[in-house]
Amino acid sequence: MRAIQIAEPKTLKRIEIDAPASPTAGQALVKTHRMGVCGTDISCYLGKFPFFDFPRIPGHELGVEVIAVGEGVTNIKPGDRCSVEPYMNCGKCYACRHGAMNCCQNLKVIGVMTDGGLCDSFLVRAAKLHVSNKLSYDQLALVETLAIGCHANDRGAPGSGEFGAKDHALIIGMGPIGLATLEFAKLTGATISVMDMNEARLDFVRQNYGIENTILFRGDGSEMERIAELTDGDKYQVVTDATGNKHSMASALNHLAPTGRLVYVGITTEEVSFKHPTLHRPEATLLASRNALPPDFTRIISLIEEGAINTDPWITHRTQFDSVLDDFESFTEPDSNVIKAVIELS
């Protein structure tokens, strides 16, 4: 059976693996039709992701077809189209017992900590499959990315504001996770600003989301002038940093209004440091956002089906399974202006 493996940093290898066995109780055998390439996949490929071991078959943003189900499975049936919730939690640890399955102490994310879906077919827990026979495989492969943004937005919880006025939220980094956060921030009614160092990404947001409050980060302090202009000097009630860049993450506190909330959704392996008064002076709340929760997947599928989320602008690049080894490196290059690349397996 065909598969592609990240053998070592910056090295992809096409391999042959055994076909999976028949599904046992609680399992499903699924065929991969689409795999989305996300920032995590890029970081794993570059050798920069903290939870990744080589070699590994990647693939956690997936649109799949159910081929067979094991004993006791009732939530899906052969032929169903599904998105995969890739977070394999233990169900027994403190986090799982308290409803935070995304923070499971024994968590295994497929495609990161165990082999993933960049192969013809694989076995997965049936409970981790979310059905929509209305959505395309492309759309289903986008659900996991959107779920990360959904959870990050919920952590910051922008909205109408404590004193009646709308919250003003800033999202830093307009890659896929920042865009996913933006999708859900828009649904809250908050006023939104976005920041990036790539003008093309800001153009993308203006053209596809109608966001005019854009801030180009040049590293010369001009962003602070723009923030003061956009907020009348008040700064932001909610800031979400989706960059995974230690410098951006450290300076994000400077953009908070008093009593504001800062959400880190991007991940870095480096130290993030700031002087304590930067956190203490505004009585800031510092939050992390990790993965997503099962209800996020159900909600997102419904929103896409209803047309409340339009996925059409998302996929900017495509490749076929047989071309992945040739094309993947280009997805890591900033000049390629990739928002979301999708691998077609069938």
N, C-alpha and C positions, 0 to 999 in steps of 0.2 A: 504494500500500500504506500502511496506517495506521502511524503512529509518534507517540510523544510525546517531545519534546525539552526539556531544560532550556536555555532560550535565554540566560538571564542570571540572576544571583542572584534567587531567589524568583519566578522567572517560568517557568512551564511553557507549552508551546505544542504543540498538536496539528498535525502536519504530514503531508503525503503524500510518500513517497519511492518510488523505483523498486524494483520487485520484484527480488530477487537473481537473478543468473545461475545457470546449472546448476553444480553443484559440480565442481571439477577434482580432479586426483589428490590424495588425502589429505584432501579436504574433505567436509563434510556440509551439506546444507540441512536446517534444522530449523524447526519451527513452535513458537512460544512459547505455552504454555498458562498458566503461572504465573510471576509475578515477585515475589520477596520484597523488601520495602523494608527496608533496613538503615541503620545509623548512618552509613555512608559515603554512601549516597544522600541522607540528610538533610543531611549536611555539604556535599555537592556543591550541593544545592539552595540552601542558605544562603550559599554562596560561601566556605566555610571549609576546604575540603579541599585539601591542598597539591598534589596530582597531577592536578587536574581543570582542563580548559580548556572554555570556553563557545564555541559551543553544543555540546551533546552529548546523544545518546540514551542514557539510563541503562539499567541492568538487567544485573546480574551474578549474582544469586541466582535461578536459573532452573530450571523444570521444562519440558522440551521433548519434542517428538515428532520422530523422524527422518523426513523426507520423501523424501530421495534421498541417495545417496552417490556419491562420485567413484571414479575408478580406483584400485585397490589397497587400498581400505578393507575390512577384514575384521572389525574389532572391533564393528561395529554394522550394522544393516540397516534398511530402511524399516519404519516401524511401531513401532520400539523407543522406549520411554520412557527418558529420560536426565536426569541432572543434568549441569550444565556446569561444568567446571573453567575459570574465566575468566582464568587467568594465562597469557598468550601469551608464553612465553619463547623466546629465540633459539636455544638449544641449543649455542652456540659460545663464549660468554664464560666467564670464570674460574668464576663461580658455577655455571653450567650444567654445566661440565665436572667440577665437584666435587659434583654431586648436589643443589645448593641452587637449584633452578629457581625457587623462590619469591623469590629475591633476584637474579634475572637483571639484569644491567646494562642490558639493552635491553628490560626488561619492559613489556608493554602489557596492562593489565587491561581487558577489555571492559566497557563501561558507565562507565568512568572515564577511561581514556586513549584509547580508541577507542569508537566507537558500540556500544551494547549491545543487550539483548534486549527493550526495551519497544516492540516492533513485531510485526507479524504473523509474519515469518519472516526468517532471516538465515543467512549462511554461517559455518561455524566449522571449525577443525581437528577432524577425526574423532577424533584421539587424545585430545582434551580432553573427550570425552563418556563418561560413566560410566552404564552400563545397569542398570536394574532394572525389569523388567516386573511386579514384585510391588508396588512402591511407587506411591502416588498422585502426581499432579503436585504437589500441595501438599507432600508429603514430599520429593520431589526438589528442590523450590525451597529447602528448608531445609538441604540437605546442605552448601552452601558456608559458611553461617554456622557450622554445627557444625564444619566443617573448620578454621575460624579458631581456635575454642576447643580443638579437638583438638591442633593444633600448639602453641598457647600452653601447654597443660597439659604436653605433651611437653618443652617448653623448661624449665619449672620442675621437672618430674619428681618430684612428690610421691609418696610411697609408704610402705613399711613403716618407713623410717627407718634411718639408718646404724647405730644401736646397738640395733636390735630393736624399739624403741617406734614407734608410728605417727607419721608426720609430721603436723603440724597446719598446714593450708594456709588462707590468707586470700585471698578473691577480692573485690576492691573494684570496685563498679559492677555492678548487676544488670540491665543492659540485655541485648540479645541475645548480645553477645560474652561478657559475664560469665556468663550462663546457659549458653552453649555450653561455656565452660571448666569450669563446675560439673559438667556432664554427664560429662565425662571424668575430672575429679578424683574423682568418686564411684566410678568404676570401679577406682581405684587402691587403695582401702581406707584412704586418708588420712582423718583427722578434718578437717572443713571448717567454717570460719566465713565469713560473707559480710557485706559492709558496703555500705550505700547511704544517701543522704540522703532517699530517698523511701520512706516507710513502706509504701505500697501495694506496692512491689516486694518489700520484705521479707516482707510478708504472702503474696505470690504464691509466694515460695520456701518459706516454711513450709508452705503448703497443698499445693503440688504436688511438693515435693522432700523434705519432712520434715526440713528443716534448721532446727534450733532455735538454733544459735549465730549469731544475727543481731545486727548492730551498726548502730544508727541514728546516722549522722553529723550532728551538730548544729552543729559548728564551735566548740564551747565547751570542747573537751578531754575531754568525757565519754566519747568513744570510747576513749581510752587507759585509763580505768578499766574499761570493759567488756572490753577486750582483756586486761588484767591478770587480770580475773576468769575469763575463758574459758580462759586458758593457764597459770594459776597463776603468772603473772609471767614466764613463759618467752618470750612472743611467738611468732612463727611461723617455721617452717623454710622455707616457701615463701609468697611474697606475689605475687599477680598483679593488676596495676592495669589495668582495662579501661575506665577512665573517659575517657581522652583529655583530662583536665583537668590543667593544669600544676601547680596547687596540690596536688591529690591525688597526682600523680606524684612531686612533690618530697618530700612528707611520708611517702610509703609506706615509705621506708627506716627510719622510726622504728618500724615494726611488725615488723621482722625480728629473729629470734633470732640469736645468734652463729653464724657460718658459713652464714647463710641466703641464699636466692636470691630476687631480685626480678625479675619479668618485666613489662616494659612491652608490652602488646598494643594499648592505645589509642594513638591518634596525635594530636599537637597540632602546630600551626605555631609555637607560642610556645616560648621558652626554658624549660627545666626546670633549676632550680638548687637546690643544697643545699651545706652546708658539708662539706668533705671528711671530717672525722672521723666524720660520720654513716655514710659508706660504709666508711671504713678501720677504725673501732673494732671492728665485729663481723666483720671480714674478709668482707664481703658479696660476693656475686656478682651483678652487674647484667647482665640479659639482655634482649634485644629479641625480639619474635616478629612475623614478617611473613608474611602470607598463609598458605598451607598447601602440602602436598606431595601428589603424585598418590596415593600409598598411603593418605593420610588419607580420600580420597573412597571408595575401595574398602572400607575398614574401616567407615566410617560407614554406608554402604548396607547392609552385612551386619548391623551392630548394630541398625539399625532393622528390617530384615527379621526378625531373630531376636527382636525385642521387648525387647532390652536397653536401647534408647533409646525412650522414648515421646514422640512429637512432638505428641500431642493438646493439651497445654496451651499450645503455642507460639503458635499463630495466634489473636490476639485481635481483629483488625480485618481487614475485607475491603472491597475496592471493585472495580467493574468498569472496564474500559478507558475506557468513555465517561464515567465519573464521576471519573476521576483528577484532572482539573483542578480540580474542586470539592472533592475530599476530601483532597488531598495535604497541604495546609497544616496540617490538623488533626493529622496524624501527627507534626508537629514540636513539638506543644504538650505539655509535661509532664503537664498535667492530664488529657489524653486516656488516660493509662495504657496506651499502646501497648507491647506486648512485641514482636509481629511483625505487621506489616500485609502482606497479600498482594493483588496485583493479578491479577484473573482476565481473561485475554484471550480465552478461549473456554470 
